[in-house]
Amino acid sequence: MKRFVIPVSLLNQPSFQELLSIAEEEFGFSNPMGGLIIPCTEEIFVNITSGLHRL
């Protein structure tokens, strides 16, 4: 697993909100390590977030 820091502005983007919704359904938001687990590959996550960052 890899840790990413994302801009707060991405939180309003529908694609990122969908990732968060899937993460909540699959893992919940309580993680003892303090992060969120996003259920997709690193490559997909980077592609989605880098595309949103350009908006």
C-alpha positions in Angstrom: 0.0 0.0 0.0 1.0 3.5 -0.7 0.0 6.7 1.1 -1.1 9.8 -0.9 -1.9 13.3 0.1 -4.6 15.0 -2.0 -5.8 18.5 -2.3 -9.0 19.3 -0.5 -10.5 20.6 -3.7 -10.8 17.0 -5.0 -13.3 16.2 -2.3 -16.0 18.0 -4.3 -15.4 16.1 -7.5 -18.0 13.4 -8.3 -15.4 10.8 -9.4 -13.5 11.2 -6.1 -16.8 11.1 -4.1 -17.6 7.8 -5.8 -14.2 6.4 -4.7 -14.9 7.5 -1.1 -18.4 5.9 -1.2 -16.9 2.6 -2.4 -14.2 2.8 0.3 -16.8 3.4 3.0 -19.0 0.5 1.8 -16.0 -1.9 1.6 -13.8 -0.8 4.5 -15.6 1.8 6.6 -13.9 5.0 7.7 -12.4 3.7 10.9 -8.8 2.8 10.3 -6.4 2.4 13.2 -3.5 3.8 11.0 -5.4 7.0 10.4 -5.9 6.8 6.6 -8.5 5.7 4.2 -8.2 2.6 2.1 -9.4 3.2 -1.4 -10.4 -0.1 -3.2 -8.6 0.4 -6.5 -5.1 -0.1 -7.9 -2.5 2.6 -7.4 -2.5 3.3 -11.2 -6.3 3.9 -11.3 -6.1 6.2 -8.2 -3.3 8.2 -9.7 -5.1 8.5 -13.1 -8.3 9.6 -11.5 -6.7 12.1 -9.1 -4.3 13.6 -11.6 -7.2 14.1 -14.1 -9.3 15.8 -11.5 -6.5 18.0 -10.3 -6.3 19.6 -13.8 -10.0 20.7 -13.6 
